[in-house]
Amino acid sequence: MTALPRGPWGVALTLAYTLNTYVAYGALTIEPQGTWDESTLTAIEFTSALLITLGTLTFLLTLFPVRRHTLSRWWLTPAVLFLTVGAARWAYIVQTYPRGGGS
């Protein structure tokens, strides 16, 4: 009986992690052309924030079956990794390309 609930949770979390992977790929591969490229910098910040949000939601979604011992604890690892990648990318962009005073 324990193998029966694993299927739906495994499928749902695999789809959620696939979406997170797609957003992470976008956040990490987009490169601004310079400090003046505000639209690209805004897009990177948005995708980083989206990755943090999706990582948090996926972590909370994963927590339910892990606490019920339906899935093993390693299922939490990708969610924490996506949270870390999103926060690191956002911090890197903010530190590397500071906003100017405007002109």
Stockholm file with secondary structure:
# STOCKHOLM 1.0

chainA/1-103         MTALPRGPWGVALTLAYTLNTYVAYGALTIEPQGTWDESTLTAIEFTSALLITLGTLTFLLTLFPVRRHTLSRWWLTPAVLFLTVGAARWAYIVQTYPRGGGS
#=GR chainA/1-103 SS CTHHHHHHHHHHHHHHHHHHHHHHHHHHHCCCSSTTCHHHHHHHHHHHHHHHHHHHHHHHHHHHHHHTTSSCGGGHHHHHHHHHHHHHHHHHHHHHSCCCCCC
#=GC SS_cons         CTHHHHHHHHHHHHHHHHHHHHHHHHHHHCCCSSTTCHHHHHHHHHHHHHHHHHHHHHHHHHHHHHHTTSSCGGGHHHHHHHHHHHHHHHHHHHHHSCCCCCC
//
